Amino acid sequence: MSAGERGAVPRPPLRTRIGVAAARAASAASRLAGRSGSVIGGHVLLRVDPAALAHLSRGRQVCLVSATNGKTTTTHLLSRALRTRAPVVTNVHGANLVTGLGNALASDTRSPVAVLEVDEAALPKAVAALDPEVVVLLNLSRDQLDRYGEVRKVVDRWREALGPRSDVHVVANADDPLVTWAAMAATSVTWVSVGQPWRDDAFSCPRCGGPLAWEGDAWSCAECGLARPRPDARVEGTELVTADGRRVRLQLRLPGRCNLANAGMAAVAASVAGADLEAAVRAMAEAREVAGRYTVRRVGATAARLLLAKNPAGWLETFDLLAPEPAPVVIAINANAADGEDPSWLYDVPFDQLGDRVVVATGDRASDLAVRLRYAGVACRYGGTDPVAAIRSVEATDVDVVGNYTAFQSLLGALSRAA
């Protein structure tokens, strides 16, 4: 059912309304204290009404986006696309646990469409509570093993969440075997081919454990016959090709192959949700940055472009975004709870692709990063734990600055306060 067919969003129960008022007050107080306010309101809301997610999603068209990488950008693009037909509420700051979802819904109880980024581990709870119409699944790879466990545990939980839901339509990346196996549990699926450069987590069949064979983006298991489904749409270069052969140009201001893939998934999801495809693509073309990603901030005489890479799969895409050699790079690495407290993932990143450029290692785990870079044969300079000071030390006109999750957030906050 489209947002227009749903009519006005019904008024939630009294207990939920009290929770919403308390959540908004808590969020406002948090913002006055210099924080984002994107989580605390959700904690308050769910304390007042544990069933608030279900009450606040009732009557809305809910679209969920989940993945290891790209979910914030895809959520942003899908929100833009669906605003061409109705007002949209979204978790704009990327707070993607249950509390963040609650805070977003409490911030706007009237918009008939909700487009929400969801943490991989939180997706089963979100599907159960929010009654989504569309679920978008982009990719799965190792990330924060100390929190998630092995990635195939996430796949099993996704299958359990999607299997019983005949009312949920899944838009899935057919080129990722793990996503495919999870999405195959759903009753209704649109398969999209957008590529899957990182394959180290998909060397064996997710159904039987046999070896997977790859031919281009297509994959198959010789032992059980599991194979990539026939795509209903695909991204070819800068075009989205639909099942009927229509070609729509993806004209993006956001850089890189990864964002063409994100845009392709968002465009298909928008069409499934009832938006006009070409209008959706035009709306996405206006995005210049997403939650600080790709922005350029001044640090003294240096223009610093901010990039996020928080796991090996993300880094594989980031190498293609960096300015050509010999342009320097500052890399900031933390290992806080939101990053995963084990930084050994650095050894899965092919840092030798940095080539002969000078790299400055910074962040809370700068020493770990510096050791890893030296093993990769990269000319590395230890820049201390302060990323802003590390940027100043480069003494270059332009520099790319790549941080993992909390390092990126801290740097973004520091540069915003200095502006």
N, C-alpha and C positions, 0 to 999 in steps of 0.2 A: 504494500500500500504506500503510495507516495505521501509526502508531507502535506501536500495540498488536500489530499483526500481525507486526511486524519482530522482536519479541523483544528480548533483551538486546543492547546495542551490543557488537560483537566487540572483543576486545583488539587494539590496534594492534601493528605490528611493533616489535621491540626498539629499532631506531634512532629510531622515532617516540616511543617511551616515554622514551628518553633526552632527546630534544628537548623533550618536555612537561615533564620535571623541570627542565631548564635554563631553560625559558621561565617556569615558575612562580617559580623563584628570582629571575630577572631582574625580573619584575613586582613581586615583594615588595620587592626592594631599591629599585626605582623609587618605590614608594609610601612607603617609609620616608624617601626623600629629598624627599617632598612633591609628587611628580608622580602622574599617574593610573595609570601602569603598564599602560595599555591598548594600547600599541604595541610597546614594547621586547621583550616576551615573544615576540611574533610574529616579530620580526627574528631572535631567537636560535633559535626553533623551526625556521624555514625555513633557517637556516644549517646546523643539524644535520641536518635531513631536508627537502630541497627538495620532496618528495612528501607532506609531512605533511598538507596540506589534504585530499587524497584519502583518506589513511589514517584521519584523524579524522572524516571525514564518512560513512565506510562503515557501513552498518547504521542510519543515522539518517534520519529524515524531515527534509529540508532545505527551508526556505522562504526565498527571497531577496526583498528589497524594494529597489527602486532608483527614483530620481527626481531632479529638480533640487531640489524643495522637498517637505517633508513626510515624508521617508523615516524620520527618527528617530522621529517621533511614530507613524507607521503601524507601524513595527517594534515599538515599545513596546506598542501596542494589540493587535497580532497575537500577540505573546508572551503577553499576559494572556489572550487568547481561547483559545489552544491549551493553556495550563496547566490548563484545565478538564478535559483528558483525559489529559495526560502531562507529566512534567517537561520544562522547556525551557531550553536554553542560548542566550544572545543576547549581542551586543556592546552592553552596556548604556550605555557611554560614547560610543557613536556612532563609534568608530574603524572606518572602513568601507573602508579599503584592504586589500590582501591580508594585510598584517602584522596588522592589527586583527582580521580574520576568524580567522587562525591563533591569535592570542592568546586569543580568546573560546573557540574549540574546545578549546584546551589547558587552559583554566581549569576545564573540566567535560567529562570524557571519558565520562560515563555517561548523561547525559540523552538520551532517544531522539529528541527533537525539537530542531532548531536553527533559530532564526529570526534572520536576519542582515541588517542594513542594509548595502548595497553601494554604493559610489561609482559614479557613472555610467560613468566611464572604466574602472573595474575590473570591471564586470559580465561582460564576455566571459571574462576569466580565472576569475572566480568560478564561472560556469556550467560551464566546462570542468573545473575542479578538484573541485567539490563535488557534482556530479551531483544538482542540486536536483529536488525533485518539483514545487514550486510557485515561480513567479517573479511578483512583483507589480510592475507598472509604473504609476506614478502620473502623471507629467507630465515634460515636457522644455522647457527654455527656456535662454536665454543665461546663462552663469555661468562665471566664470574663463576667459575666452577665451584668455588667455595659456597656459593649461594644457590645456584641452580642444580648442581650435579651435572652429570654428563648430558649432552644435548639430546640424546635419544630418550631420556626420561621426560624431557619437555614434549617431545613428539608424542609419547604415549598419553600424556595428560591432555594434549590438544585433541587427540583422537577421542578420548573419553568424553571431552566436553562437547565436541561437535557431532558425534555419532547419533545421540538421541534427538537432535534438534532438526526436525523436518522443516521448520519455519525459518531457518537461517540459510542465506545464500552466501557461499564462500567465493571470493575472488582470490585465486592462488597462483603463485609463480610455479609453472609446470617444470621449469628448468632446475629446480631444487628438489632432489629426491626426498629429503626429509619433510619439506613442506607438502610435497605431493602425497606422501604416505599419510600425513595427518589429515589433509583435506579430503582424501578418498573416503574417509569415514562419514563425510557430510552427504546429505541427500541431493543438494543442488550446488554445482560448482561451475564457475567460469574459469577456464585455464588460460593463463597469459604467459607468453614466452618473452622474458626480458633479460635472459642470460644469468649465469651463475659462475663468475670467475673463481671464487674460492670453493675448492672441492675436497679439501683435506678432511672434512667431516662427513663426506658422502662417498667414501671409497668402497663401502660395502652396502648391500641391499638393506633398507630399513625393515623389510618384511621378513627375510629369511637369513640374512647375514652373508649371502654369497657375494662374490665380487661384481662390481658394477662396471660395465663397459660404456665408454663415452664416444660419440661421434658428433663433433661439433657441440651443440647444446643438448642434443638428444642423448638419453641414457637408457640402459636396460640391464636387467639381471638375467643371465643365461640359466640360472638354476631354478628360479620360480616364475620367471616371465614378467615380473613387474617392470614396467617401462614408462617413460614419459608419456603422458596423455597427449592426444592431438590438441594443439593450442587453438583456442577460440579467437585469440588475438595475439599479435606479436609486435615487438618493437624492432624495427629495422633501421639502423642508423638514427636519424632524427625523425622518423615517421612511425606512427602507430597504424598497423594494418589490421583491419577488422575481419571477421569471418566472411563477410560478403565482398571482400576485396577492396573496400574503401580505404584510402590512405589519408591520414590526418597528420599534418606537420606539427611536431612538438617544438615550438619556438620558446626556448627557455632562457632566462637570464642566469639561472643557476648553472654552475659549471659541471662538466664531467659525465661520463657514461652512466655512473650510478644514479644521477638525477634524471637522466632520460628514462632509466628503468623505473624510478619512483614515479615519474610523471605518467608513464604508460600504465602502471598499476592504478594510479589515482584516477586517470581518465576512464578506464574500464569500469572501475568501481562506481564512479559518478554516473556513468551511463546505466549501470545496473540499478542504481538508486533513483533513476528517473530524470536525470539531467540530460540536456542536449549535448552530444559529444563535442561538437565543434565549439559551442559556447563555453563548455567546461575547459577545453584546452586553451582558449583565449584568456580565460580568467587566470589560469595557472601561469601563463606567460609573464604576468606582471610581478611575480615573486622575485625579489632580489636577494633576500637573506631569510634564514629560518632560525629563530631563537639565537641570534648572534653568529651563526655559522656563515662564513664567507664575507663577513663585514670587514672593513678596513678601519683600523683605529690608529691614531697618531701617538707615538711614543717618542717625544722629543722630535728629532728630524726624521725619524723612521716611520714609514707606513707599514703597519703590521696587519697582514691578512690572517684572520682566525679560522682554523679548521679543526674539526673534531675527528679523532680516530681512537677508538677505545678497545679494539681487539684485533687479532690478525686479519680477519676478513675485511674489516673496515680499513686497515692500513693498505691492503692490496689495492683498493680503489683510490686511496689518498695519494699514492705515488703518482698517479696520472694527473692529479690536480696541482702538484707542486710546480712552481716556476722552474724553467729549464736550468740545468747546471750552467755556471757555478753558483747560482743564487743560494745564499745561506738559508738554513732552516733552524728554528728553535723548536725543540720538542720538550713538552712538559708532561711528566708522568707522576701521578699520585697512586696510592694503593689504599684508599679509604673504603669503607663498607660499600658505598655506591659504585666503586670501581671494581670491586673484588680485591681482597686483601693479599692475594698471591700474584706477584708481578712476573711469574715465570712465563706467562704468555708472550713476553717480549721475545723469547727465543724461537717462537713460531713465526715471527714477522721477518720477511726477507729484507732486512735493512741494507743489504749490499746494494739494493736498487737506488740508494741515495747517491751512489757514485762518488765523485771526487769533491763534492761540495763540502763546505765547513758546516758542521752541525753543533749546536749548543744544547747540552743536556741540562734540564732544570726540573723543578718540581720537588715534591717530598721524596721521591725515589730517583733523584737525579743520578746518584752513584750507581744504582742498579742499571739504569739506562746507559750510562757511560761505559760500563763494563761490557754490556751487550753490544754496543756500537763498535767498540774496539775489536771484539771477536768477529764482527762483520767486516772489518777492514775499513771502517768509516773514520775520517778525520774528525774526532770529537773533542769538544772543549767543555769542561765542567763549568756550568754557569750558576751553581748554587741553587738554593731552593726557591728563590723569588723570580718568577717568570718575567715580571716587568723589568727588573734589573738585568736579567739575561738578554732581553730584547735590546736594552740600551747598550749592552756590551758589544753587540754585533757591529755597530757603527756602519750600517748600510742604509741606503735610501729606501729599499723595500725588503721585506722579509716575510716568509710564511711561518706562522706559528701554529704548531699542531699540539693539541692537548687531549688527554683522555678525559673522562667525564668530569670529575670534580676539579681537575686542573683547569679545564676549559671554563667551567663555571666561575671558579675563583678569579681567573684572569679577566674574564668578561666583566665581573663585578668591579675588579680593581681599576680597569680601564674606564668603565662608566663613571666611577666616582672621581677619576682624575680629569675627566673631560670638562 
